[in-house]
Amino acid sequence: MVYQFTTAAEAVGATVKQFSGMSGVVRYLQEVSGGEKVAFSHLPEEYAELHEIFPPVPPTEYPQVGFCLSVAQAGIAGTGSLLLDLSNTEERSATALAPIHLVLLKKSTILPDLRAAAPLLQSALTAGKSGYLSITTGPSRTADIERVLTIGVHGPKELHILILEGA
């Protein structure tokens, strides 16, 4: 399924990288960000070490940040899409304002299609908290009536999906 996911995601303009552990992810993040600040959408406790390397940025600085890092709830192999929980409005703005969006995806959470994600969607939407789920496929893109495609108008120009194996 990883091959199918990667093929579909790359077909819509995403960059997909695979890592065997967090040390490779950290090196890649450092390389891509070039030492610039990184905004985070919700970061689960298991990735707290990233805050030590990339100090959290306050929401007032999101418009000046070049990178945002998110963690996907799941990946959809058939379309190369990511399921993101963006319930926190400030964190959601980080994913829309940064020109480059980096998303961690556990290999074990890649599902064959959207139908397979139905239990996950139902659970997230009935959990009692205000839910805002996003299914993201590739970088932001839009076209006008003359079919002129523009990348990055309503969100990131680049989407990097970092598949973490063995997680």
Secondary structure, DSSP 8 states (H G I E B T S, - for coil): -HHHHHHHHHHTT-EEEEESSHHHHHHHHHHHHTT--EEES---GGGTHHHHHS----GGGGGG-SEEEEE-SEEETTTTEEEEE--SHHHHHHHHHSSEEEEEEEGGGEESSGGGGHHHHHHHHTSSS---EEEE-SS-EEE-TT--EEESSSS-SEEEEEEETT-
